[in-house]
Amino acid sequence: MEKKTIKLNVYNLAGEKVSTVSANKEVFGHEIHNQAMFDAVNVYLANRRQATAKTKKRSEVSGGGKKPWRQKGTGRARAGSTRSPIWVGGGNVFGPKGNQNFKLSQNKKQHSLALKSAYSSLGKENIYVLESLEVKGQTKEISSLLKALKLENKKVILVSDDSLILRASANISNVTNRAIGNISVYDLLNTNALILTSKEEVTKIEASVLKDTKEEK
């Protein structure tokens, strides 16, 4: 019978492997679906766009209250306003209006599949589960941890919502802080390592990822 769990390494603050923890194979050892991850990243990037680009129409540019020259007799083409789009400084005809909608969506089942694929593609050797992590909010505490785990020069996602841990890691450029329910497929594909600050966070991630799958059934 095929095992439904895999083992993730558990480390102490000195960077030493001290034990293992069982993790759901459906989340951390799932078959990788590239299309689902591709779609999830597209949705993430599209929904992150602010869509604030805007150009002024002829009714919004300044000037143009007076007819530039009389209608006839000058030998030049007729002109009614300097706001005309054919004039330098005039309004723009087909420019962005500032209300563009770039929003995309992905159904829950596909998004859950994308998350499973992303966690699995990261590889269990790049997931670091800590026995515990208690800090006083100092940057050197997280820097020492990264050095012990040999991750000081790699992109790292540190999973925690503890205010002291967030403060201690805020000034470290290669560390991104994420709460359990706020880890995106884009994040997982754009990092070298995932650090979980306790064994309980493995279970919480599994519950978060599998929740959408259960709702679909």
N, C-alpha and C positions, 0 to 999 in steps of 0.2 A: 504494500500500500504506500502510495506516494506521501511523503511528509508535507504537511500544510504549514510548517513553520521553518524559518531560517534563524541562524544565530547571528546576532550583532555583538561586536566587541564592546565591553565596558571598560573605561579607563579612569584612573585616578588623576588628581591634579598634577602629578609628576609625569604624566604621559605614559604610564605603565598600564598594560593590559592586566586587569585583575579578575575579570569574569566575563560571562556572556549573558545575553538576555534573548529570550525567544520573541520573534517578530512574525507577524502574519505574512506568509509567502505571497498572498494575493496582492499585498501592498508593496512589499519590498523585494519581491522576487517574481513579479508578474511578467508575462510576455510583453515585449515592447511594441507599441503601436505608433509608428512615426507620424501617420496622418492625423491621429487624434492630438498628438503633441503639437504638430504644426498648426492645426486649427486653433488650439488653445492659446498659442503664442500670438497668432494673428488677432484673436479676440482681445487679448490683454493689451497689445500695442495699440489697436484701434480705439479701445475704450479709454486709453490713457491720453489720447489726443484732446487738446483743449479747444481746437477749432475756433480760434480767436482771430484768424486772418480776415481782414476786411479792407476793401477799398471804397472810396467815396464816389457816389453817383453824382450826376450833374446838379441834382438838387441840394447836395451837401457841400460842394466846394465853394470857396469864397469868391466874391466878385461877380461879374456878369450882369449887374443891374442895368447897365447902359448899353445900348446898341453900339458896337465898335465904330461903325461908320454908316453913312446914309445908304439906303437901299440901292439907289441907282446913281450912275454918273461917275463912279470912281474907277471903273475898269477892273475892279476886283470882284471876287465872288461875294454873293450875299452872305452876311453874317448877322445873327441875331443876338449872340451871347458868347462871352469868352468861356462860359462853362461848357460849351459844346465838347463832346469827346474828341473831336478832330483838332482841338486847340491844345497846345502845350499848357499844362496846368488845369485842363478841363476835367470833367467827370469821367469815370471809368464805366464802360458799358457792361462787360461780362465778368467783372472781378468777383472775388468771394464776398459774401454779404455778412459774414460773422455769425451766421446761424447754421453752418453746415453740420450735418449729422453723420458721424463716422461710426456710430455704435454698431457692434456686431454681437452675436450671442451664440452660445453653444449649449446644447441640452445637458442636463445633469448627468446622464449616463455616460455621455461622451467625455464630459469634463472629468468625471471620476476615473474613467479609463486613461485619460491623459495624465492625471496625477499619479496613478499607479505606475504607468510607463516611465514617468519622469523620476520617481523615487527609485525604481528598479534600474534605470539606466545610470543613475549616480553610482550604483554599486555598493554593496554592504561594506567593502573595505574603506569607503569614503564617508561612512556614517559613524560618527564618534558619539557614543553614549557615555555620559559622565556619571560617576557614582553620586555626586552631588556637586553643587557650585554655590558657594556663599562668598560674597565679596563685600567690600566696604565702599564700593563706588569709585575705586581708583583705576586709572587706565593700566598701570603696570601689572595689576592682577590678571587682567585678560591677556595682556602681552606675554606674560610669563606662561600662561596656559597654552597659548598658540605656539610658543617656542618649544614647550615640552612635547606638544603633539606634532611638531615639525610642520606647522601650518602658517608660520609667520609671513611667508611670501606667496600664499595662495588665497584665492577668493573663498570666503567662508560665510555661511549662513549660521548665525547663532540664534537658536530658538529659545525665546524667553520673553515673558512680560514683566519680569521683576525690575522695578525701577532702578535698583542699584546696579544690576547687571547692564541695563540699558545705558546708564550713565558711564559705567566703566569702559564700555566698548564704543561709545559714541565718537570718539576721536581717532579710532583705528580705521584707516581708509579701506582696508581689504575685508572688513567685517560688515555684514548686513544683518540687522536685527529683524526678526519676524516672530509674530505670535503664532500659535498652533494653527488657527483657522485662517491665517493670512499668508500662507506660503503658496506661491503661484507656480505653475509649470515653467514659466519664464525664469523665475528665481532658481529653480532646481537645475535648469539647463545652463544657467549662466554662473554656476559656482563649481568649485573644486571639492568642497567638503561641507558636510552638514553636522553641526554640533548640537546634540540634545543634552540639556543640563540635568536630566534625571531619567531613570528607567520608565517612570510613569508617562513621560512624554511620548514614548513609543506607542503605548496604548491609546493615548489621546489622538495621535496622528492617524492611527488605524481607524478609530471611531469617526474621525472627521472625514476621512477619504471614503470609508465604506457607507457612510450615512446616505449619500445620494443614491448609491446602488440599491440599498434596502428600500428606499422610497419608491424606486421604479418598479419593484416587484409587486 
